[in-house]
Amino acid sequence: MAVSRQSQSSTMLYTAVMFVGLFVITMIGTVVFYLKSEDWRNQYVISQQDQSKFATQTEMRNIGALVGQSQKKGSILGQLLGYIDEMYVLFIGLDPQETSAEVKVSQMKEKYNDALIKLSKEAVFSTDANGPGVAKLLEIYDSKLTQQIELSSQLQSQFDKLNDEYDIARQSSAEQEKALRAKIRTAQEDANNVQQSYDELEELMKQKADEQVQTLMKQRDAAVEDKNKTRQELLETLSKLSITQTRLEEALSRLDVLKPRPKEDIAAYQPDGQVITVDNATNVVFIDIGRQDKVYAGLTFSVYDKNAPIPTDGSSKAEIEVFNVDQNTAIARINKFSKKNPIAEGDIIINLIWDGQAVNRFVVAGDFDFDGDGNVDSDGAMKIKQLVENWGGKVENVVTIDTDFVVLGAPPQVNKKPTLDEIEADPMATDKYEASLKASEQYQEVKAQAKDLFIPVFGVRRFLNFIGYESTASGTRLKVY
């Protein structure tokens, strides 16, 4: 009996030990499972929070409707960024850079705002909180461009018609003037011949007998009578010329009432090019004409607002001087500019003398204050002629129908006729007097011919303004006002 009890006790002990072991193992497994489940739950919460940064639950459920048909390759986020890149290319017109979607959208907003600001200056439209769309902006610009093209076509047609009428009237006047001047020269030659014959007869009268003298006197009287007759015909011709000019002026006045003709100096307002870019840091500009347009270093231009009429006195917002020339463009330094009205892209540039397609003809007369110091420069006229010739123009001595521009200074001063004492003191006094008289007569003749032939006349300041040389002539290298 003792052995049986001992065996039973051992069995129970083993059983208890196994039960306790199984219990401990179960508890350990339960604790481990609990810790793992807590870790899994925390990871799930974090993943849910990270996912909510990309999209809400509602957005995730409707991801196909919001983004579009899912592509086989790539993620939804990559697909969405691809759509943004496509919008960037359509909006900006350039390949997208390796930047964030925020930067790309910001660039598109800047372009949109710039277009909206420019458009608000030229067109009136109703806006809402979001402003007009890009398609609406394009429609407005297209409508505006179409209107401008139609208006430009109408104005060009009217200008061509008026220019044809003006050319016909000018050609008729030029032909009449040419014929009358030919008659005047013929009459003057006849008068000179009569005077020469008279002088010869007078000389013979002193050498021949009384009978011969009487005969020659009769010949002289006949010659004088012919001379007087010729002068009378000349006066009648001049009278007819005056009447013809009066009628022409009346006809042109009536034409101006019906259809005003272009300004005589309209050629001075024709732009030669425009500003492409402005670099304010280095005070230089880039212009859209170059070597193929016959641009060269040293050439100056006046700069005018692209959307404003050019002042009649030629005063510009800035003056530039070319120093580097490429095939189609050139670089110019700024010699004069306005802080209140700086140079902008698209501004037009003008030089009255320079022309890449033709040679302008000039007549220069009078006394000039070239540097603007209030005193007449002895070489002022020569400086203007040198500018004209250096910049491709041609200087002529007389005004003709082929003359393009006349530059007039102050009327030359006529010296006082010298006395005998002054001639003895200065043998050249008479020559100086006659030279001053001739210069004054030439000045008045140039002025009258320019008026008769409708040639544009420029004073020295207006001339310098229209060629962009005013600041250089006054000795100011960089003039700021």
C-alpha positions in Angstrom: 0.0 0.0 0.0 2.8 2.3 0.7 4.3 1.9 -2.8 0.9 2.5 -4.5 0.3 5.8 -2.6 3.8 7.0 -3.5 3.1 6.3 -7.2 -0.1 8.2 -7.1 1.5 11.1 -5.4 4.2 11.3 -8.1 1.6 11.2 -10.8 -0.3 14.0 -9.3 2.8 16.0 -8.8 3.7 15.5 -12.5 0.2 16.5 -13.5 0.3 19.6 -11.4 3.7 20.6 -12.8 2.5 20.1 -16.3 -0.6 22.1 -15.6 1.3 25.0 -14.1 3.8 24.9 -17.1 0.9 25.0 -19.6 -0.7 27.9 -17.7 2.6 29.8 -17.7 3.1 29.2 -21.4 -0.5 30.3 -22.1 -0.1 33.5 -20.0 3.2 34.3 -21.8 1.5 33.7 -25.2 -1.4 35.9 -24.1 0.8 38.8 -23.0 2.9 38.5 -26.2 -0.2 38.5 -28.4 -1.6 41.5 -26.5 1.6 43.5 -27.0 1.7 42.6 -30.7 -1.9 43.6 -31.1 -1.2 47.0 -29.5 1.7 47.5 -31.8 -0.4 46.6 -34.8 -3.2 48.9 -33.7 -0.8 51.9 -33.2 0.7 51.2 -36.7 -2.8 51.1 -38.2 -3.7 54.5 -36.5 -0.5 56.1 -37.8 -1.1 54.8 -41.3 -4.7 56.1 -41.2 -3.4 59.6 -40.1 -0.7 59.5 -42.9 -3.4 58.5 -45.4 -5.7 61.4 -44.3 -2.9 63.8 -45.3 -3.3 62.6 -48.9 -7.0 62.1 -49.0 -10.1 61.8 -46.8 -12.1 58.7 -46.5 -14.8 60.2 -48.9 -12.1 61.1 -51.4 -10.5 57.7 -51.2 -13.9 56.1 -51.9 -14.4 58.4 -55.0 -10.7 58.4 -56.1 -11.7 57.2 -59.6 -14.3 59.9 -60.2 -12.0 62.7 -58.8 -8.7 61.8 -60.6 -9.8 59.8 -63.6 -9.3 56.3 -65.0 -6.4 54.7 -63.1 -3.4 54.0 -65.3 -1.7 50.6 -65.3 1.7 52.0 -64.4 2.4 54.5 -61.7 0.5 55.7 -58.6 -2.5 57.9 -58.4 -0.3 60.7 -57.0 2.1 60.4 -60.0 -0.9 60.5 -62.4 -2.2 63.6 -60.7 1.2 65.3 -61.0 1.3 64.3 -64.6 -2.0 66.2 -65.1 -0.5 69.3 -63.4 2.5 69.1 -65.8 0.2 69.0 -68.8 -1.6 72.1 -67.5 1.7 73.8 -67.0 2.8 73.1 -70.6 -0.6 74.4 -71.9 -0.6 77.5 -69.7 3.1 78.5 -69.8 4.2 77.0 -73.2 7.4 75.5 -71.7 8.5 72.1 -70.5 7.9 71.7 -66.8 10.9 72.1 -64.6 11.9 69.7 -61.8 10.1 71.7 -59.1 7.1 71.1 -56.8 3.5 71.3 -57.8 3.1 74.3 -55.5 5.9 76.2 -57.5 4.4 75.2 -60.8 0.9 76.4 -59.8 2.4 79.6 -58.4 4.1 80.3 -61.8 0.8 79.7 -63.6 -0.9 82.2 -61.2 1.7 84.8 -61.9 1.3 84.5 -65.6 -2.4 84.7 -65.3 -2.3 87.8 -63.0 0.1 89.5 -65.4 -2.2 88.9 -68.3 -5.2 90.1 -66.3 -3.4 93.3 -65.3 -2.4 94.1 -68.9 -5.9 93.3 -70.2 -7.6 95.5 -67.6 -5.8 98.5 -69.1 -7.1 97.9 -72.6 -10.5 96.2 -72.2 -13.6 96.4 -70.0 -15.3 93.2 -68.8 -17.3 92.0 -65.9 -15.5 89.9 -63.4 -16.5 87.6 -60.6 -14.7 86.5 -57.5 -12.4 84.2 -59.5 -11.9 86.5 -62.4 -12.2 85.6 -66.1 -10.8 82.2 -67.2 -7.8 81.7 -69.4 -10.1 80.8 -72.4 -12.0 84.1 -71.8 -8.7 86.1 -71.8 -7.7 84.5 -75.1 -11.1 85.3 -76.6 -10.8 89.0 -75.5 -7.3 89.3 -76.8 -8.3 87.7 -80.1 -11.3 90.0 -80.4 -9.1 93.0 -79.6 -6.5 91.9 -82.2 -9.1 91.5 -84.9 -10.5 95.0 -84.2 -7.0 96.5 -84.3 -6.2 94.7 -87.6 -9.5 95.9 -89.2 -8.9 99.5 -87.9 -5.3 99.4 -89.2 -6.5 98.2 -92.6 -9.1 101.0 -92.8 -6.6 103.7 -91.7 -4.0 102.4 -94.1 -6.5 102.5 -97.0 -7.5 106.1 -96.1 -3.8 107.1 -95.8 -2.9 105.6 -99.1 -5.8 107.4 -100.8 -4.9 110.7 -99.2 -1.2 110.2 -100.1 -2.1 109.5 -103.7 -4.1 112.7 -103.9 -1.3 114.7 -102.2 1.3 113.2 -104.6 -0.8 114.2 -107.6 -1.2 117.8 -106.3 2.5 118.0 -105.4 3.6 116.7 -108.8 1.4 119.1 -110.6 2.8 122.0 -108.5 6.3 120.8 -109.1 5.9 120.6 -112.9 4.4 124.1 -113.0 7.2 125.5 -110.8 9.8 123.8 -113.1 8.3 125.3 -116.2 8.0 128.8 -114.6 11.6 128.6 -113.4 12.8 127.7 -116.9 10.9 130.7 -118.2 12.5 132.9 -115.6 16.0 131.6 -116.5 15.4 132.2 -120.2 14.1 135.7 -119.5 17.2 136.4 -117.3 19.5 135.2 -120.0 17.8 137.5 -122.5 18.1 140.4 -120.1 21.8 139.7 -119.7 22.3 139.5 -123.5 20.5 142.8 -123.9 22.6 144.4 -121.2 25.8 143.1 -122.9 24.6 144.5 -126.2 23.9 147.8 -124.6 27.4 147.9 -123.1 28.9 147.1 -126.5 26.8 149.8 -128.2 27.8 152.3 -125.5 31.4 151.6 -126.2 31.0 152.0 -129.9 29.2 155.3 -129.4 32.3 156.7 -127.9 34.4 155.6 -130.8 32.3 156.3 -133.9 31.1 159.5 -135.7 27.9 161.3 -134.8 26.0 159.6 -137.6 27.0 156.2 -136.4 26.3 157.2 -132.9 22.7 158.1 -133.8 22.2 154.7 -135.5 23.6 152.9 -132.6 21.4 154.9 -130.2 18.4 153.8 -132.1 19.6 150.2 -131.8 20.1 150.7 -128.1 16.6 152.1 -127.7 15.2 149.1 -129.5 17.3 146.8 -127.3 16.1 148.7 -124.2 12.5 148.4 -125.5 13.0 144.6 -126.0 14.5 144.4 -122.5 11.5 146.2 -121.0 9.2 144.0 -122.9 11.0 140.9 -121.6 10.8 142.2 -118.1 7.1 142.8 -118.5 6.7 139.2 -119.7 8.7 138.1 -116.7 6.5 140.1 -114.4 3.4 138.6 -116.0 4.9 135.1 -115.6 5.6 135.7 -112.0 2.1 137.0 -111.5 0.7 133.8 -113.1 3.0 131.8 -110.8 1.6 133.7 -107.8 -2.0 133.2 -109.0 -1.3 129.5 -109.6 0.2 129.1 -106.1 -2.7 130.9 -104.6 -5.1 128.6 -106.4 -3.1 125.6 -105.3 -3.2 126.7 -101.7 -7.0 127.3 -101.9 -7.5 123.8 -103.5 -5.3 122.2 -100.8 -7.3 124.1 -98.1 -10.5 122.8 -99.5 -9.0 119.3 -99.7 -7.9 119.7 -96.0 -11.5 120.5 -95.0 -12.8 117.4 -96.9 -9.9 115.1 -96.2 -7.0 116.4 -94.2 -3.7 115.5 -95.9 -0.9 113.9 -93.9 1.6 116.0 -92.0 4.5 117.3 -94.1 6.9 115.8 -91.6 5.1 112.5 -91.2 8.3 110.7 -92.2 9.9 111.9 -89.0 7.3 110.0 -86.9 8.0 106.6 -88.6 9.6 104.2 -86.1 12.9 102.5 -87.1 12.7 99.7 -84.6 11.7 98.9 -81.0 13.2 97.9 -77.7 13.4 94.2 -77.0 14.8 94.1 -73.5 16.0 96.7 -70.9 18.9 96.0 -68.4 18.6 98.7 -65.8 21.5 97.4 -63.8 24.0 98.1 -66.6 22.0 101.0 -68.3 21.8 99.1 -71.7 18.9 98.1 -74.0 18.5 95.5 -76.7 16.9 96.6 -80.0 15.4 94.5 -82.8 17.5 95.8 -85.7 21.1 94.9 -86.5 23.7 94.5 -89.1 21.4 93.3 -91.8 19.5 96.6 -91.4 22.7 98.6 -91.8 23.0 99.5 -88.1 26.5 100.3 -86.8 28.2 101.4 -83.6 27.9 105.1 -82.7 24.4 105.4 -84.1 21.9 107.1 -81.8 18.2 106.8 -81.4 15.4 108.6 -79.5 13.0 106.4 -77.5 9.3 107.0 -77.4 6.3 105.4 -75.6 4.8 102.6 -77.7 1.2 103.5 -76.8 1.5 107.3 -76.9 1.7 109.8 -79.8 5.2 111.2 -80.6 5.5 114.9 -79.4 5.7 117.4 -82.3 8.9 118.9 -80.9 10.6 115.4 -80.9 11.3 115.4 -77.2 11.8 111.8 -76.2 11.7 109.8 -73.0 15.3 108.6 -73.5 18.3 108.6 -75.9 20.4 105.5 -76.7 23.7 104.9 -78.5 24.6 101.6 -80.2 27.9 100.1 -79.2 27.5 96.4 -80.2 25.8 95.1 -83.4 24.7 91.5 -84.2 23.1 90.2 -87.4 19.5 90.9 -86.3 19.8 92.8 -83.0 22.0 95.4 -81.4 23.0 96.6 -77.9 22.9 100.3 -77.0 23.9 102.3 -73.9 21.4 104.7 -72.4 22.6 108.4 -72.7 19.5 110.0 -71.3 16.4 108.7 -69.5 13.6 109.7 -67.2 13.1 108.3 -63.7 9.3 109.0 -63.9 9.0 107.3 -67.4 11.7 104.6 -67.8 12.3 102.7 -71.0 10.0 99.7 -71.4 9.9 96.7 -73.7 8.1 97.5 -76.9 9.0 101.2 -76.9 9.8 102.5 -80.4 13.1 104.1 -81.6 13.6 106.8 -84.2 16.5 108.5 -86.0 15.5 111.1 -88.6 18.7 110.8 -90.6 19.3 107.0 -90.6 17.3 104.8 -92.9 18.1 101.2 -93.6 16.3 101.2 -97.0 16.9 104.7 -98.5 19.1 107.8 -98.4 17.5 110.9 -97.0 18.4 114.3 -98.6 18.9 117.3 -96.4 19.4 121.1 -96.9 21.1 123.0 -94.0 21.0 126.8 -93.7 21.4 129.5 -91.1 23.4 130.0 -87.9 23.2 127.2 -85.2 23.7 127.0 -81.4 24.7 123.3 -81.6 25.6 122.7 -78.0 22.7 124.8 -76.5 24.9 127.3 -74.6 23.0 130.3 -75.9 25.9 131.3 -78.3 26.0 130.8 -82.1 28.7 128.2 -83.0 30.9 129.1 -85.9 31.0 125.4 -86.9 27.4 124.6 -85.9 26.2 124.1 -89.5 29.3 122.0 -90.3 28.5 119.7 -87.3 25.0 119.1 -88.5 26.2 118.4 -92.0 28.7 115.9 -90.7 26.0 114.1 -88.6 23.8 113.8 -91.7 26.7 112.4 -93.9 28.1 110.2 -91.2 24.7 108.6 -90.6 23.9 107.8 -94.2 22.1 111.0 -95.3 23.1 113.4 -98.1 23.5 117.2 -97.8 22.5 119.4 -100.8 22.8 123.1 -101.4 19.4 123.9 -102.9 15.9 122.7 -102.1 14.3 120.6 -104.9 11.2 118.3 -105.0 13.6 115.4 -104.1 14.6 117.1 -100.8 13.3 115.2 -97.7 14.1 117.6 -94.9 15.4 121.1 -94.3 17.3 122.1 -91.1 17.1 125.9 -90.4 19.0 127.8 -87.8 18.7 131.4 -86.9 18.8 133.9 -89.9 22.4 135.0 -90.7 23.3 138.5 -89.5 23.9 140.9 -92.4 27.0 143.0 -91.8 26.8 146.8 -92.1 27.9 148.1 -95.4 31.6 149.3 -94.8 32.6 152.9 -95.3 35.7 153.9 -97.2 37.7 154.3 -94.0 36.7 150.7 -93.0 37.7 149.4 -96.4 41.1 151.0 -96.1 41.5 149.5 -92.6 40.3 146.1 -93.7 40.6 145.3 -97.5 38.3 142.2 -96.9 35.5 144.3 -95.4 33.6 144.5 -98.7 33.9 140.7 -99.3 32.7 140.0 -95.8 29.7 142.3 -96.3 28.8 140.7 -99.6 29.3 137.2 -98.2 26.9 138.0 -95.3 24.4 139.5 -97.7 24.6 136.4 -99.9 24.2 134.0 -96.9 21.1 135.9 -95.8 19.6 135.8 -99.3 20.3 132.1 -99.6 18.7 131.5 -96.2 15.5 133.3 -97.2 15.5 131.4 -100.5 15.8 128.0 -98.8 13.0 128.9 -96.4 10.7 130.1 -99.2 11.4 127.1 -101.4 10.8 124.7 -98.5 7.4 126.3 -97.9 6.5 126.3 -101.6 7.4 122.6 -102.0 6.0 121.5 -98.7 9.3 120.2 -97.4 9.4 119.5 -93.6 11.5 122.2 -91.8 13.3 121.4 -88.5 15.0 123.7 -86.0 18.3 122.6 -84.4 16.8 121.4 -81.1 13.9 119.5 -82.8 16.4 118.0 -85.2 18.7 116.8 -82.4 15.7 115.4 -80.5 14.6 113.3 -83.5 18.0 111.8 -84.0 18.6 111.0 -80.3 21.7 113.3 -80.1 20.5 116.2 -77.9 22.3 115.0 -74.7 25.5 114.2 -76.6 25.5 117.6 -78.4 25.1 119.4 -75.0 28.1 117.4 -73.6 26.1 115.3 -71.1 27.2 111.7 -71.2 24.4 110.3 -69.0 21.5 112.7 -68.5 18.8 111.9 -65.9 15.7 114.0 -65.5 
